[in-house]
């Protein structure tokens, strides 16, 4: 197999694993804030081909819980980046890309949802966070994420100073994304169970007045 194959494999696997990892850490932030605030988690959707979602059972502090996804979705990847730089410097470029990806994704989501309010932004604004604050927090996160990406191109075989990509990293990431996707399919509740759960909840709550 030639270098082009492993370059493509490395880039595709890094992007795919970053997407799955970003969603998992984002939902972990929501769950952590639910538990810390005395709430409960009813179910979590984590599937490779779906947008992740944490459905609370009880949620006494919705503003705190809504903020948890973006807050920890940015902080934990940055801490991971620092840890990998110290412990495994040869793999630091992968951790740096992942941290940048998480900051760009969460920052853009926060700033965009301040306007469109289709997810966490709606919850945050409904419970007291001003839209301008979401934008003011989201845009710097995107800027830091882009800064983290700066200079990484050669490690992925791009640019005039391109390096030969690490084939072992490419294969390891490809196996990791398959493992993580399999775990998500296995552990996330099936669609039929979610439909039944929602139907039961609607029956318990009764019709709208």
Backbone as CSV, one residue per row, in Angstrom:
resi,resn,N_x,N_y,N_z,CA_x,CA_y,CA_z,C_x,C_y,C_z
1,UNK,0.841,-1.198,0.000,0.000,0.000,0.000,0.883,1.258,0.000
2,UNK,0.496,2.283,-0.785,1.334,3.464,-0.892,1.017,4.476,0.200
3,UNK,1.842,5.526,0.228,1.697,6.545,1.262,0.370,7.278,1.164
4,UNK,-0.148,7.444,-0.057,-1.412,8.161,-0.232,-2.550,7.458,0.504
5,UNK,-2.542,6.132,0.471,-3.581,5.382,1.179,-3.513,5.658,2.676
6,UNK,-2.316,5.593,3.239,-2.192,5.796,4.683,-2.443,7.255,5.065
7,UNK,-2.119,8.177,4.190,-2.445,9.580,4.450,-3.951,9.761,4.525
8,UNK,-4.665,9.200,3.564,-6.127,9.296,3.557,-6.718,8.597,4.768
9,UNK,-6.181,7.426,5.109,-6.666,6.688,6.263,-6.450,7.480,7.545
10,UNK,-5.270,8.095,7.685,-4.972,8.875,8.880,-5.910,10.074,9.003
11,UNK,-6.115,10.805,7.920,-6.978,11.983,7.982,-8.430,11.608,8.248
12,UNK,-8.917,10.590,7.552,-10.312,10.183,7.735,-10.547,9.643,9.136
13,UNK,-9.624,8.838,9.622,-9.782,8.251,10.962,-9.670,9.313,12.039
14,UNK,-8.759,10.274,11.851,-8.620,11.351,12.836,-9.882,12.198,12.904
15,UNK,-10.436,12.533,11.747,-11.680,13.310,11.720,-12.836,12.534,12.332
16,UNK,-12.978,11.266,11.937,-14.088,10.466,12.453,-14.001,10.247,13.946
17,UNK,-12.799,9.927,14.434,-12.636,9.693,15.862,-12.808,10.990,16.647
18,UNK,-12.379,12.103,16.063,-12.570,13.397,16.729,-14.053,13.721,16.854
19,UNK,-14.827,13.423,15.821,-16.275,13.663,15.855,-16.942,12.835,16.948
20,UNK,-16.644,11.544,16.978,-17.247,10.675,17.988,-16.788,11.056,19.391
21,UNK,-15.494,11.336,19.539,-14.970,11.708,20.846,-15.529,13.031,21.325
22,UNK,-15.668,13.996,20.409,-16.223,15.294,20.776,-17.643,15.148,21.313
23,UNK,-18.468,14.349,20.628,-19.848,14.178,21.086,-19.904,13.456,22.435
24,UNK,-19.042,12.457,22.613,-19.038,11.713,23.869,-18.658,12.607,25.045
25,UNK,-17.626,13.437,24.875,-17.209,14.324,25.964,-18.257,15.406,26.217
26,UNK,-18.881,15.904,25.152,-19.942,16.903,25.302,-21.080,16.346,26.165
27,UNK,-21.506,15.131,25.855,-22.606,14.535,26.640,-22.153,14.186,28.051
28,UNK,-20.890,13.821,28.223,-20.361,13.575,29.559,-20.476,14.829,30.409
29,UNK,-20.228,15.996,29.801,-20.379,17.258,30.520,-21.807,17.486,30.985
30,UNK,-22.773,17.201,30.108,-24.182,17.335,30.513,-24.511,16.379,31.659
31,UNK,-24.054,15.137,31.526,-24.364,14.148,32.565,-23.726,14.526,33.896
32,UNK,-22.477,14.991,33.855,-21.791,15.390,35.090,-22.546,16.515,35.789
33,UNK,-23.006,17.496,35.036,-23.725,18.620,35.637,-25.100,18.189,36.141
34,UNK,-25.710,17.223,35.467,-26.973,16.686,35.986,-26.752,16.039,37.346
35,UNK,-25.762,15.185,37.443,-25.511,14.490,38.707,-25.079,15.462,39.803
36,UNK,-24.237,16.424,39.455,-23.763,17.392,40.446,-24.896,18.264,40.978
37,UNK,-25.901,18.510,40.160,-27.005,19.378,40.565,-28.190,18.612,41.133
38,UNK,-28.024,17.315,41.343,-29.098,16.517,41.920,-30.093,15.995,40.917
39,UNK,-29.803,16.074,39.629,-30.692,15.563,38.599,-30.379,14.117,38.255
40,UNK,-31.111,13.599,37.294,-30.917,12.210,36.863,-30.886,12.167,35.332
41,UNK,-30.213,11.159,34.816,-30.134,10.931,33.374,-31.111,9.822,33.010
42,UNK,-32.027,10.134,32.086,-32.966,9.106,31.642,-32.353,8.228,30.558
43,UNK,-31.760,8.856,29.553,-31.035,8.106,28.533,-30.111,9.053,27.785
44,UNK,-29.139,8.463,27.106,-28.175,9.216,26.300,-28.124,8.584,24.919
45,UNK,-28.198,9.414,23.893,-28.050,8.941,22.524,-26.624,9.239,22.070
46,UNK,-25.888,8.190,21.761,-24.542,8.309,21.209,-24.428,7.289,20.083
47,UNK,-24.627,7.755,18.871,-24.518,6.882,17.712,-23.675,7.568,16.646
48,UNK,-22.901,6.794,15.890,-22.028,7.416,14.885,-22.766,8.256,13.859
49,UNK,-23.997,7.875,13.510,-24.727,8.565,12.454,-25.841,9.449,12.998
50,UNK,-25.772,9.810,14.271,-26.799,10.657,14.885,-26.134,11.751,15.701
51,UNK,-26.870,12.843,15.905,-26.395,13.897,16.787,-26.622,13.456,18.229
52,UNK,-25.599,13.555,19.045,-25.692,13.077,20.425,-26.693,13.906,21.222
53,UNK,-27.242,13.270,22.260,-28.261,13.942,23.063,-28.371,13.269,24.424
54,UNK,-28.441,14.075,25.477,-28.668,13.572,26.830,-30.054,14.000,27.270
55,UNK,-30.893,13.034,27.583,-32.256,13.331,28.027,-32.328,13.205,29.549
56,UNK,-32.572,14.305,30.248,-32.628,14.226,31.708,-33.939,13.621,32.198
57,UNK,-33.847,12.926,33.344,-35.060,12.497,34.032,-35.590,13.666,34.839
58,UNK,-34.882,13.999,35.916,-35.159,15.221,36.675,-34.012,16.201,36.433
59,UNK,-34.357,17.490,36.338,-33.359,18.497,35.995,-33.642,19.771,36.789
60,UNK,-33.211,19.814,38.052,-33.537,20.975,38.885,-32.798,22.253,38.514
61,UNK,-31.699,22.150,37.766,-30.909,23.336,37.401,-30.573,23.298,35.913
62,UNK,-31.554,23.575,35.059,-31.349,23.402,33.609,-30.280,24.306,33.012
63,UNK,-30.082,25.499,33.548,-29.037,26.378,33.013,-27.658,25.773,33.247
64,UNK,-27.430,25.285,34.451,-26.164,24.651,34.813,-25.920,23.413,33.963
65,UNK,-26.958,22.635,33.733,-26.832,21.399,32.955,-26.580,21.704,31.485
66,UNK,-27.288,22.689,30.935,-27.106,23.036,29.525,-25.694,23.533,29.248
67,UNK,-25.100,24.223,30.229,-23.743,24.744,30.044,-22.685,23.650,30.124
68,UNK,-22.995,22.547,30.768,-21.987,21.512,31.018,-21.384,20.917,29.768
69,UNK,-22.191,20.750,28.711,-21.679,20.126,27.502,-20.544,20.905,26.868
70,UNK,-20.758,22.202,26.680,-19.737,23.031,26.041,-18.551,23.271,26.976
71,UNK,-18.829,23.493,28.257,-17.744,23.782,29.207,-16.739,22.630,29.247
72,UNK,-17.235,21.431,29.532,-16.322,20.290,29.627,-15.913,19.774,28.258
73,UNK,-16.751,20.065,27.242,-16.381,19.707,25.880,-15.176,20.465,25.379
74,UNK,-14.845,21.577,26.023,-13.632,22.339,25.693,-12.498,22.058,26.684
75,UNK,-12.827,21.994,27.979,-11.789,21.859,28.997,-11.105,20.491,28.946
76,UNK,-11.883,19.415,28.879,-11.288,18.074,28.927,-10.356,17.800,27.744
77,UNK,-10.714,18.165,26.501,-9.746,17.952,25.408,-8.460,18.760,25.576
78,UNK,-8.563,19.970,26.139,-7.352,20.751,26.387,-6.465,20.066,27.425
79,UNK,-7.071,19.525,28.472,-6.300,18.796,29.484,-5.682,17.532,28.894
80,UNK,-6.438,16.849,28.045,-5.913,15.661,27.375,-4.723,16.031,26.497
81,UNK,-4.829,17.146,25.797,-3.727,17.605,24.946,-2.458,17.829,25.767
82,UNK,-2.602,18.479,26.912,-1.447,18.722,27.768,-0.850,17.417,28.279
83,UNK,-1.715,16.493,28.696,-1.241,15.217,29.232,-0.490,14.423,28.172
84,UNK,-1.022,14.378,26.949,-0.366,13.614,25.883,0.968,14.254,25.500
85,UNK,1.018,15.580,25.504,2.288,16.264,25.188,3.393,15.868,26.151
86,UNK,3.025,15.645,27.422,4.021,15.277,28.425,4.345,13.783,28.368
87,UNK,3.294,12.962,28.287,3.483,11.522,28.402,3.854,10.849,27.077
88,UNK,3.271,11.327,25.967,3.503,10.685,24.659,3.752,11.767,23.606
89,UNK,4.897,12.420,23.663,5.132,13.563,22.759,5.032,13.224,21.278
90,UNK,5.317,11.991,20.899,5.236,11.635,19.481,3.794,11.592,18.982
91,UNK,2.835,11.483,19.895,1.415,11.462,19.529,0.729,12.788,19.823
92,UNK,1.507,13.792,20.197,0.920,15.069,20.602,0.153,15.730,19.466
93,UNK,0.576,15.487,18.231,-0.131,16.128,17.108,-1.569,15.645,17.006
94,UNK,-1.825,14.390,17.369,-3.187,13.854,17.328,-4.047,14.461,18.432
95,UNK,-3.481,14.563,19.637,-4.219,15.170,20.747,-4.480,16.646,20.488
96,UNK,-3.509,17.302,19.841,-3.680,18.727,19.524,-4.782,18.917,18.485
97,UNK,-4.817,18.043,17.497,-5.891,18.140,16.505,-7.241,17.914,17.173
98,UNK,-7.316,16.905,18.041,-8.587,16.605,18.713,-9.042,17.771,19.576
99,UNK,-8.132,18.365,20.327,-8.492,19.516,21.153,-8.988,20.668,20.286
100,UNK,-8.286,20.929,19.169,-8.728,21.983,18.266,-10.091,21.690,17.689
101,UNK,-10.318,20.444,17.314,-11.615,20.050,16.759,-12.730,20.303,17.772
102,UNK,-12.506,19.908,19.026,-13.532,20.080,20.057,-13.828,21.552,20.316
103,UNK,-12.796,22.384,20.326,-13.020,23.805,20.568,-13.744,24.461,19.397
104,UNK,-13.361,24.101,18.182,-14.052,24.660,17.014,-15.510,24.208,16.997
105,UNK,-15.741,22.912,17.217,-17.106,22.386,17.159,-17.982,22.967,18.261
106,UNK,-17.491,22.956,19.499,-18.301,23.457,20.610,-18.475,24.974,20.535
107,UNK,-17.412,25.682,20.147,-17.511,27.127,20.039,-18.473,27.559,18.953
108,UNK,-18.395,26.918,17.784,-19.307,27.242,16.688,-20.742,26.876,17.046
109,UNK,-20.909,25.751,17.730,-22.242,25.316,18.171,-22.837,26.332,19.141
110,UNK,-22.046,26.792,20.089,-22.539,27.744,21.081,-22.889,29.078,20.433
111,UNK,-21.992,29.598,19.603,-22.234,30.896,18.965,-23.389,30.809,17.973
112,UNK,-23.425,29.736,17.192,-24.512,29.589,16.223,-25.859,29.385,16.874
113,UNK,-25.862,28.617,17.956,-27.137,28.321,18.613,-27.663,29.514,19.409
114,UNK,-26.815,30.510,19.639,-27.305,31.748,20.231,-28.304,32.426,19.299
115,UNK,-28.158,32.162,17.994,-29.048,32.742,16.987,-30.175,31.774,16.630
116,UNK,-29.804,30.525,16.323,-30.798,29.575,15.835,-31.554,28.867,16.954
117,UNK,-30.918,28.698,18.107,-31.537,28.140,19.306,-32.272,26.821,19.026
118,UNK,-31.502,25.879,18.479,-32.084,24.574,18.215,-31.609,23.495,19.177
119,UNK,-30.724,23.844,20.119,-30.200,22.836,21.033,-29.898,23.434,22.386
120,UNK,-28.632,23.332,22.816,-28.255,23.867,24.124,-28.470,25.373,24.204
121,UNK,-28.290,26.067,23.084,-28.478,27.515,23.081,-29.880,27.910,23.494
122,UNK,-30.861,27.144,23.041,-32.245,27.427,23.428,-32.424,27.299,24.936
123,UNK,-31.876,26.228,25.500,-31.979,26.026,26.948,-31.268,27.141,27.717
124,UNK,-30.097,27.513,27.241,-29.330,28.543,27.932,-30.054,29.885,27.907
125,UNK,-30.576,30.270,26.745,-31.276,31.549,26.627,-32.586,31.528,27.405
126,UNK,-33.311,30.421,27.330,-34.576,30.317,28.053,-34.393,30.458,29.551
127,UNK,-33.240,30.062,30.055,-33.027,30.074,31.508,-32.079,31.182,31.948
128,UNK,-31.936,32.207,31.103,-31.310,33.425,31.595,-30.006,33.866,30.969
129,UNK,-29.385,33.042,30.140,-28.117,33.445,29.530,-28.395,34.335,28.320
130,UNK,-27.823,35.522,28.250,-28.053,36.395,27.091,-27.373,35.840,25.834
131,UNK,-27.999,36.054,24.698,-27.457,35.536,23.438,-26.057,36.071,23.162
132,UNK,-25.828,37.353,23.492,-24.513,37.931,23.206,-23.409,37.233,23.994
133,UNK,-23.755,36.717,25.187,-22.757,36.036,26.004,-22.353,34.715,25.349
134,UNK,-23.312,34.020,24.765,-23.003,32.767,24.086,-22.062,33.014,22.907
135,UNK,-22.333,34.088,22.162,-21.466,34.419,21.032,-20.085,34.834,21.531
136,UNK,-20.056,35.618,22.616,-18.781,36.090,23.167,-17.932,34.949,23.695
137,UNK,-18.546,33.871,24.137,-17.801,32.703,24.597,-17.463,31.751,23.449
138,UNK,-18.361,31.649,22.484,-18.170,30.690,21.406,-17.088,31.082,20.422
139,UNK,-17.048,32.348,20.025,-16.083,32.766,19.008,-14.625,32.634,19.472
140,UNK,-14.281,33.014,20.713,-12.897,32.779,21.157,-12.518,31.301,21.195
141,UNK,-13.488,30.441,21.527,-13.202,29.002,21.521,-12.852,28.540,20.111
142,UNK,-13.586,29.033,19.125,-13.271,28.698,17.732,-11.872,29.199,17.375
143,UNK,-11.545,30.417,17.792,-10.230,30.993,17.484,-9.098,30.164,18.091
144,UNK,-9.269,29.728,19.337,-8.237,28.901,19.984,-8.116,27.554,19.271
145,UNK,-9.257,26.988,18.875,-9.225,25.725,18.152,-8.466,25.832,16.837
146,UNK,-8.708,26.911,16.096,-7.989,27.119,14.839,-6.496,27.318,15.091
147,UNK,-6.164,28.006,16.185,-4.753,28.189,16.537,-4.086,26.853,16.840
148,UNK,-4.799,25.971,17.521,-4.245,24.644,17.823,-3.986,23.853,16.544
149,UNK,-4.809,24.049,15.546,-4.623,23.338,14.279,-3.447,23.862,13.470
150,UNK,-3.079,25.114,13.730,-2.047,25.750,12.899,-0.735,24.960,12.949
151,UNK,-0.218,24.653,11.806,1.065,23.960,11.722,0.984,22.451,11.752
152,UNK,-0.218,21.893,11.843,-0.351,20.433,11.911,-0.377,19.767,10.542
153,UNK,-0.575,20.547,9.481,-0.717,19.968,8.154,0.389,19.001,7.757
154,UNK,1.664,19.357,7.968,2.734,18.437,7.557,2.659,17.064,8.221
155,UNK,2.138,16.989,9.453,2.039,15.691,10.127,1.011,14.786,9.457
156,UNK,0.114,15.407,8.679,-0.887,14.638,7.938,-0.540,14.563,6.446
157,UNK,0.725,14.876,6.120,1.178,14.779,4.745,0.732,15.915,3.862
158,UNK,0.436,17.081,4.438,-0.056,18.225,3.679,0.964,19.354,3.682
159,UNK,0.907,20.205,2.653,1.773,21.380,2.600,3.137,21.091,2.002
160,UNK,3.911,22.157,1.869,5.236,22.048,1.243,6.246,21.347,2.147
161,UNK,5.990,21.367,3.471,6.922,20.735,4.414,6.370,19.404,4.911
162,UNK,5.600,18.764,4.066,4.902,17.544,4.484,5.871,16.465,4.945
163,UNK,5.401,15.720,5.964,6.149,14.576,6.468,5.528,13.301,5.911
164,UNK,6.244,12.237,6.028,5.648,10.933,5.731,4.746,10.565,6.910
165,UNK,3.492,10.252,6.628,2.549,9.996,7.712,2.928,8.715,8.445
166,UNK,2.564,8.672,9.720,2.852,7.515,10.555,1.812,6.428,10.276
167,UNK,2.238,5.358,9.673,1.300,4.297,9.283,0.689,3.611,10.497
168,UNK,1.472,3.451,11.540,0.930,2.816,12.744,-0.178,3.657,13.358
169,UNK,0.014,4.979,13.351,-1.036,5.861,13.870,-2.302,5.736,13.033
170,UNK,-2.143,5.676,11.717,-3.299,5.563,10.832,-4.080,4.287,11.109
171,UNK,-3.368,3.175,11.247,-4.037,1.892,11.499,-4.669,1.880,12.886
172,UNK,-3.957,2.400,13.886,-4.485,2.414,15.255,-5.756,3.253,15.352
173,UNK,-5.774,4.399,14.693,-6.961,5.252,14.732,-8.130,4.611,13.994
174,UNK,-7.840,3.944,12.879,-8.910,3.259,12.153,-9.534,2.166,13.020
175,UNK,-8.712,1.411,13.736,-9.241,0.383,14.632,-9.995,1.012,15.794
176,UNK,-9.503,2.150,16.305,-10.159,2.821,17.428,-11.538,3.322,17.043
177,UNK,-11.674,3.859,15.828,-12.977,4.373,15.424,-13.974,3.235,15.234
178,UNK,-13.497,2.099,14.743,-14.385,0.938,14.620,-14.826,0.445,15.992
179,UNK,-13.903,0.414,16.944,-14.227,-0.030,18.297,-15.213,0.914,18.956
180,UNK,-14.957,2.234,18.857,-15.836,3.202,19.497,-17.220,3.203,18.863
181,UNK,-17.279,3.102,17.538,-18.576,3.047,16.859,-19.349,1.804,17.280
182,UNK,-18.657,0.679,17.386,-19.321,-0.543,17.830,-19.862,-0.425,19.242
183,UNK,-19.074,0.185,20.140,-19.532,0.379,21.515,-20.760,1.290,21.563
184,UNK,-20.749,2.336,20.751,-21.889,3.247,20.749,-23.153,2.551,20.256
185,UNK,-23.026,1.764,19.197,-24.186,1.016,18.713,-24.684,0.032,19.770
186,UNK,-23.749,-0.590,20.498,-24.125,-1.597,21.484,-24.742,-0.994,22.736
187,UNK,-24.253,0.160,23.166,-24.669,0.719,24.449,-25.794,1.735,24.339
188,UNK,-25.941,2.382,23.189,-26.991,3.388,23.042,-28.329,2.681,22.890
189,UNK,-29.395,3.195,23.511,-30.696,2.525,23.426,-31.208,2.507,21.998
190,UNK,-31.819,1.391,21.570,-32.351,1.325,20.209,-33.513,2.284,20.020
191,UNK,-33.778,2.623,18.763,-34.833,3.591,18.453,-36.192,3.133,18.963
192,UNK,-36.482,1.846,18.871,-37.779,1.349,19.331,-37.962,1.567,20.825
193,UNK,-36.895,1.378,21.596,-36.976,1.585,23.034,-37.198,3.052,23.364
194,UNK,-36.554,3.942,22.612,-36.747,5.371,22.842,-38.174,5.786,22.526
195,UNK,-38.724,5.252,21.443,-40.102,5.579,21.085,-41.064,5.114,22.170
196,UNK,-40.840,3.904,22.687,-41.684,3.381,23.753,-41.558,4.214,25.019
197,UNK,-40.323,4.627,25.343,-40.091,5.427,26.536,-40.794,6.774,26.436
198,UNK,-40.715,7.399,25.279,-41.369,8.689,25.094,-42.881,8.549,25.135
199,UNK,-43.397,7.469,24.548,-44.839,7.245,24.569,-45.338,7.041,25.990
200,UNK,-44.603,6.278,26.783,-44.997,6.055,28.169,-44.974,7.349,28.969
201,UNK,-43.962,8.163,28.721,-43.865,9.440,29.427,-45.052,10.342,29.060
202,UNK,-45.426,10.355,27.780,-46.553,11.178,27.347,-47.852,10.704,27.988
203,UNK,-48.012,9.383,28.101,-49.205,8.847,28.735,-49.279,9.188,30.202
204,UNK,-48.112,9.155,30.879,-48.070,9.480,32.304,-48.385,10.950,32.546
205,UNK,-47.902,11.823,31.623,-48.126,13.245,31.800,-49.535,13.659,31.398
206,UNK,-50.168,12.863,30.539,-51.511,13.197,30.116,-51.513,14.192,28.985
207,UNK,-52.696,14.463,28.413,-52.779,15.389,27.302,-52.522,16.811,27.737
208,UNK,-52.079,17.628,26.795,-51.876,19.040,27.092,-53.202,19.690,27.405
209,UNK,-53.246,20.610,28.400,-54.506,21.278,28.746,-54.948,22.207,27.628
